[in-house]
Structure formats: C-alpha cells, structure tokens
Amino acid sequence: MPQTAEHLTITRHGHVAELALNRPEAMNAVSTDLARQLAAACEELARDQDVRVTVLTSTHPKAFCVGADLKERNRFTDAELVRQRPTARAAYTGVLELPMPTIAAVHGYALGGGYELALACDLIVADPTAVVGLPEVSVGVIPGGGGTQLLPRRVGAARAAELVFSARRVAGAEALALGLVDRLAEEGQDRAEALELATAMAAHSPVGLRNAKRALRLGQGLDLRAGLEVEDAAWRATAFSGDRVEGVAAFNEKRAPKWPGE
C-alpha cells in the first residue's frame, strides 16, 4: 500500500521506493509544507534497509516541479524567510543525502528548486517534454537548493555559469546533449524507464550499492590519492560484509544471490 502525505506519496516496488511529488494545484511548487514532508520522507527512507534504490517522480502530467512556491514567498517578511530557510534546505539535503542510489524521473517543467531536486539525485531520466534550468537570478535570487554546487560538478564550471547567469531554460534533447540529464526516454515514459533502471540496480548488493555511492560522493573534489583512500574505506566496508560472502558463493554456485543486506 502506498504511504501518503498531503503532498507526497511513497510506493514500494519490491526493493525500489518511488517518492512522488503530489501537489498538482501548484505544479509541485516547493512550499514550506512540501519541504517539511519531503525531508521527513527522506529520513524515513534513509533508515529503511530494505530500500535499495529510490526514484523521485511527479504525479503532475506537465511538470516535475516548478521550484520554490513564490506565491508563498511573496507573503513572507524577511524574518519569516530566515525562519523558513532551514526547512527548505532540509528538503534538498534530504534527497542529496539519501544513502542508496537515487534517480529522478523528469517530464515537463523542472525549474529552479525543481531542477535542484533532480540534481540532488544520482541520475536523471527525462522525456522530450522536459524543460530544465536554474532561472533564479531572473527573479532576484540565486539557486539555493544546491544548484550552484551540483550543476558545476555535473557539467563543468563554465557551462554551469552560462546556465545560471543567463537563467535560460533548456529542453529535453539539448539537456541531454549538455549533460543536464542522463537519459532521454520516449515521451511519457520517463517514470517507467526510471523504475526499470532502478529495478535492475536493486538486483545488486544493497551493501555494495550504498558503499559505492558513498565512495563516489565523498571522492568528488578530492585529489586522486585522497580519493583512493575514500574508495579503500568503502571497499573494506563491503568486502567483509555478508553480501560479499553471498555474492561470491552465488557466483560460484551459478545461482542468483540472496543478499543479506549486511
């Protein structure tokens, strides 16, 4: 049975968790309530050892997420905006720090904070209707959900600067060519393709998946020698696990592994 909050739904597909943004009246604009619910959902998923991959999707047919709720923000005083900031940050950080592999399934608009939610995932599957971008400077702010840090890591500093400073929106095919998304599914198939990819990943060792993600994330930005130390620590955490014992045994016995997940 799906778990439903006011603006979110979590559905389990075996070892894959689908976290669906569900605020259709506002094209999933990130309000304070949505941010709070998203952070709480990510805390729950992070603790669930049965979840091997998480897919972030949208129930809206024309949008993944249009970013911060500017109508709500327009009512804030400066003091209220300061108080709301930790709540907003917790939502983006919650997605970013999920310990298992994460995939965003994007169609329609993924702008500002909406694209930052996708950037917080390890992979982005989009369809041709996707329109992505960080247009915050056009409304007098800057990307504040990780965009100025995550986008350069994905496409390089100069490309990220051009996109942030121009505030331009990039459609599906160009987004793929620029590396703003990783796969382009057929129209309307972003969710299905993301779930298919997640299911294939979830067949592998949950200990291996989490430690591989940890090595990939912690090694970013380090020099090679330091990065290899991060990798070695992750290798050791995996090599002496029950999953390694089961994986080697299953390979030699020519059968599918039954991962203990520890």
PyMOL commands that set and color helices and strands:
alter all, ss='L'
color gray80, all
select helices_A, chain A and resi 24-26+32-47+70-74+78-96+113-119+136-139+147-155+157-166+172-178+190-202+206-219+224-239+242-252
alter helices_A, ss='H'
color red, helices_A
select strands_A, chain A and resi 3-4+8-13+16-21+53-58+63-65+102-106+109-111+123-126+131-133+170-171+183-184
alter strands_A, ss='S'
color yellow, strands_A
deselect
rebuild
show_as cartoon
